[in-house]
């Protein structure tokens, strides 16, 4: 028995010394890297050497007053339309989850209409609303009229753009909010009810903090999308970034550099939003252990402090 047990111990002691580790090779990975670098280098060389890009025109108009005013209007439309979409989307999501069948069906009908028709069609529809209703009236239902306004005086191009984009966004935000709320295990709300917590207290302290982590990523995705979709208001002759760029190159016949100017500003704004998303997700994700997450922390080994990688 002693000799039988001694032999495995001796083998175990000598095994690490005899072990020869060979690093795994990834030839196709290096091939793909080389192809990507070659394509990137070709693109850069083409952009630098091709005079049709007209980088001098690009630099001339990048910070021009007209372009910056268009950028400001684009940001205004994005903020207003997204605010309307988020607020109305929360209301529609709660109606969709309501036990009242009338509210639930109305919310479903709303999402069906606005998700099923093109955004551009909705913008043009609101811009031409006066063809259906020449005057907007404030009145008691089935009662006397209190006041009325000409529709064209109320629904300007700006209002039509915000309404078209905001109401369309509300349909998508309602599904995002509803999905976030439904992702919470129902057992948690039942346990809170058993502890005597009110529905509002349960929603505010248990459901919402967990649901917000699910809602934030797709919401920021929609905000970035809204920033780009705001270019659709150019069909309403609203002076956003794209419309101003079109007006400029219709005069100087330089569409490529002006489109590059508009694209550069869109890239700057979307990059800022992506960075903001990262920080906001970190704030709301504190205290949550994510599967596969890696953290590096100090541990004591052999009487001294070392850094150790710990995988969740």
C-alpha positions in Angstrom: 0.0 0.0 0.0 2.8 2.4 0.8 4.6 1.8 -2.5 1.3 2.1 -4.4 0.5 5.4 -2.8 4.1 6.8 -3.1 4.3 6.3 -6.9 1.3 8.6 -7.8 2.7 11.3 -5.4 6.1 11.1 -7.1 4.4 11.3 -10.6 2.3 14.2 -9.5 5.4 16.0 -8.2 7.3 15.5 -11.4 4.5 16.2 -13.9 4.7 20.0 -13.9 8.4 19.8 -14.7 7.9 17.4 -17.7 4.9 19.3 -19.1 5.6 21.2 -22.3 3.0 24.0 -23.0 2.6 24.9 -26.7 0.8 28.2 -27.4 -2.2 27.8 -29.6 -1.8 29.3 -33.0 -4.4 31.3 -34.9 -3.3 31.7 -38.5 -6.7 32.7 -39.8 -7.0 35.4 -37.2 -3.8 37.1 -38.4 -5.0 36.7 -42.0 -8.3 38.5 -41.2 -6.3 41.2 -39.3 -4.1 41.7 -42.3 -7.1 42.0 -44.7 -8.8 44.5 -42.4 -5.6 46.6 -42.2 -5.1 46.6 -46.0 -8.8 47.6 -46.6 -8.5 50.4 -44.0 -5.2 51.7 -45.5 -6.8 51.7 -49.0 -9.8 53.7 -47.7 -7.6 56.2 -46.0 -5.3 56.6 -49.0 -8.4 57.0 -51.3 -9.9 59.7 -49.1 -6.6 61.6 -48.9 -5.6 61.4 -52.6 -9.1 61.7 -54.2 -9.6 65.4 -55.0 -13.4 64.8 -55.4 -13.8 64.7 -51.6 -12.8 68.4 -51.6 -11.5 68.6 -48.0 -11.0 72.3 -48.4 -14.8 72.8 -48.8 -15.4 70.4 -45.9 -13.1 72.5 -43.6 -14.7 75.7 -44.9 -18.3 74.7 -43.9 -17.7 72.4 -40.9 -18.1 75.3 -38.4 -20.1 77.7 -40.6 -22.9 79.5 -38.9 -25.6 77.9 -41.2 -24.4 74.4 -40.4 -24.2 75.1 -36.7 -27.8 76.5 -36.7 -29.0 73.4 -38.5 -27.2 71.2 -35.9 -28.9 73.1 -33.1 -32.3 72.6 -34.7 -31.6 68.9 -35.1 -30.8 68.6 -31.4 -33.9 70.5 -30.5 -36.1 68.2 -32.6 -34.4 65.2 -31.1 -34.8 66.3 -27.5 -38.5 67.3 -27.9 -39.5 64.3 -30.0 -37.7 61.8 -27.7 -39.1 63.4 -24.5 -42.6 63.1 -26.0 -41.9 59.5 -27.0 -40.6 58.5 -23.6 -43.4 60.0 -21.6 -46.2 58.9 -23.8 -44.5 55.5 -24.2 -44.6 54.9 -20.5 -48.3 55.8 -20.4 -49.0 53.4 -23.3 -47.0 50.6 -21.7 -49.0 50.9 -18.4 -52.2 51.0 -20.4 -51.1 47.9 -22.3 -50.5 46.0 -19.1 -53.7 47.3 -17.4 -56.4 44.9 -16.4 -58.9 47.2 -18.1 -59.6 45.6 -21.5 -60.5 48.9 -23.1 -57.3 50.6 -22.1 -55.3 47.5 -23.1 -56.9 47.3 -26.5 -56.5 51.0 -27.1 -52.8 50.8 -26.3 -52.4 47.8 -28.7 -54.3 49.7 -31.4 -52.0 52.7 -31.0 -48.8 50.7 -31.3 -50.3 48.8 -34.3 -51.0 52.0 -36.2 -47.7 53.8 -35.5 -45.4 50.8 -35.9 -47.2 49.6 -39.0 -47.0 52.8 -41.1 -43.8 54.6 -42.3 -42.4 57.4 -40.2 -42.1 59.7 -43.3 -45.8 59.1 -44.1 -46.7 60.2 -40.6 -44.6 63.3 -40.8 -46.3 64.4 -44.1 -49.7 63.5 -42.7 -49.3 65.8 -39.7 -47.8 68.6 -41.9 -51.0 68.4 -44.1 -53.4 68.0 -41.2 -55.2 71.2 -42.2 -56.6 69.3 -45.3 -58.7 67.2 -42.9 -59.3 69.8 -40.1 -58.9 73.4 -41.2 -59.5 74.6 -37.7 -58.6 73.1 -34.3 -61.4 73.6 -31.8 -61.4 73.6 -28.0 -64.9 72.6 -26.9 -66.9 70.7 -24.3 -67.5 67.2 -25.7 -70.8 67.2 -27.6 -71.3 70.8 -26.3 -70.6 74.4 -27.2 -67.3 75.5 -28.8 -65.0 77.5 -26.5 -62.3 78.6 -28.9 -60.7 77.6 -32.3 -57.5 78.2 -34.1 -56.4 77.8 -37.8 -54.7 74.5 -38.1 -51.8 75.9 -40.2 -51.1 78.5 -37.4 -50.8 75.7 -34.8 -49.2 72.8 -36.8 -46.1 74.5 -38.1 -43.3 72.5 -39.7 -41.5 72.2 -36.3 -44.7 71.0 -34.5 -45.4 68.5 -37.3 -41.9 67.1 -37.1 -42.0 66.8 -33.3 -45.5 65.2 -33.4 -44.6 62.8 -36.2 -41.4 61.6 -34.7 -42.6 61.7 -31.0 -45.8 59.8 -31.5 -44.0 57.2 -33.6 -41.3 56.8 -31.0 -43.9 56.4 -28.3 -45.1 53.2 -29.9 -41.6 51.7 -29.8 -40.8 53.0 -26.3 -44.0 51.4 -24.9 -42.8 48.0 -26.0 -39.3 48.7 -24.5 -40.9 49.7 -21.2 -43.4 46.9 -21.2 -40.6 44.4 -21.9 -38.5 45.8 -19.0 -41.4 45.5 -16.6 -42.3 42.0 -17.7 -38.6 40.9 -17.2 -39.0 41.1 -13.4 -40.0 37.8 -11.8 -43.6 38.0 -10.6 -42.6 36.1 -7.5 -40.8 39.2 -6.2 -44.0 41.4 -6.4 -46.0 38.6 -4.7 -43.4 38.4 -2.0 -43.5 42.2 -1.5 -47.3 42.0 -1.3 -47.0 39.3 1.3 -44.8 41.6 3.4 -47.5 44.2 3.3 -45.9 46.6 0.8 -48.2 48.8 -1.2 -48.3 48.4 -5.0 -46.6 51.8 -5.5 -43.9 51.0 -2.9 -43.3 47.6 -4.6 -43.0 49.3 -8.0 -40.7 52.0 -6.8 -38.4 49.9 -4.6 -38.4 46.5 -6.3 -39.7 46.5 -9.9 -38.4 49.8 -11.2 -34.7 49.6 -10.0 -34.4 46.2 -11.8 -36.4 47.1 -14.9 -34.5 50.3 -15.5 -31.3 48.3 -16.2 -33.2 46.4 -19.0 -34.8 49.6 -20.3 -31.7 51.8 -20.6 -29.8 50.1 -23.4 -32.6 49.9 -26.0 -33.7 53.4 -24.9 -30.3 54.9 -25.7 -30.4 52.9 -29.0 -33.7 54.7 -29.8 -32.3 58.1 -28.8 -29.4 57.6 -31.2 -31.8 56.4 -33.9 -34.0 59.5 -33.2 -31.0 61.8 -33.8 -30.6 60.3 -37.2 -34.3 60.0 -38.0 -34.6 63.7 -37.3 -33.2 64.2 -40.8 -36.6 63.2 -42.1 -37.9 66.6 -41.2 -35.9 68.0 -44.1 -38.9 67.0 -46.3 -41.0 69.5 -44.4 -38.5 72.3 -45.3 -37.4 72.5 -41.7 -33.9 73.9 -41.4 -32.2 71.0 -39.7 -28.6 69.9 -40.4 -29.4 67.8 -43.5 -31.7 70.5 -45.0 -29.1 73.2 -44.5 -26.4 71.0 -46.1 -28.7 70.4 -49.1 -29.4 74.1 -49.5 -25.7 74.9 -49.5 -24.7 72.3 -52.1 -27.6 73.2 -54.3 -25.8 76.6 -54.6 -22.2 75.6 -54.8 -22.7 72.1 -56.5 -20.5 70.4 -54.0 -22.7 67.6 -52.6 -20.0 65.2 -51.3 -18.1 67.6 -48.9 -21.4 69.0 -47.6 -22.8 65.5 -46.9 -19.5 64.7 -45.2 -20.0 67.8 -43.0 -23.5 66.6 -42.0 -22.2 63.0 -41.4 -19.3 64.3 -39.3 -21.6 66.2 -36.9 -24.0 63.2 -36.7 -21.0 61.0 -35.8 -19.9 63.5 -33.1 -23.4 63.6 -31.5 -24.0 59.8 -31.6 -20.5 59.2 -30.1 -21.3 61.5 -27.2 -24.6 59.6 -26.7 -22.8 56.3 -26.7 -20.3 57.4 -24.1 -23.1 58.7 -22.0 -24.9 55.4 -22.3 -21.8 53.6 -20.9 -21.6 55.8 -17.8 -25.4 55.6 -17.1 -25.4 51.9 -17.4 -22.5 51.7 -14.9 -24.5 53.9 -12.5 -27.6 51.8 -12.6 -25.7 48.5 -12.8 -23.8 49.0 -9.5 -24.0 46.1 -7.1 -25.1 43.7 -9.9 -22.9 40.6 -10.5 -22.8 40.0 -14.3 -22.0 36.5 -15.5 -18.5 36.3 -16.9 -17.5 39.7 -15.5 -13.8 40.0 -14.6 -12.5 42.1 -11.7 -9.0 42.6 -10.5 -8.5 43.0 -6.7 -5.7 42.8 -4.2 -5.3 39.5 -2.2 -2.7 38.4 0.3 -0.4 35.5 -0.8 2.7 34.4 1.0 2.7 37.4 3.4 2.6 40.0 0.6 -0.2 41.7 -1.4 -0.6 40.6 -5.0 -3.3 41.4 -7.7 -5.5 38.5 -8.7 -8.0 38.2 -11.5 -11.4 36.8 -10.3 -14.1 35.8 -12.8 -17.7 35.9 -11.9 
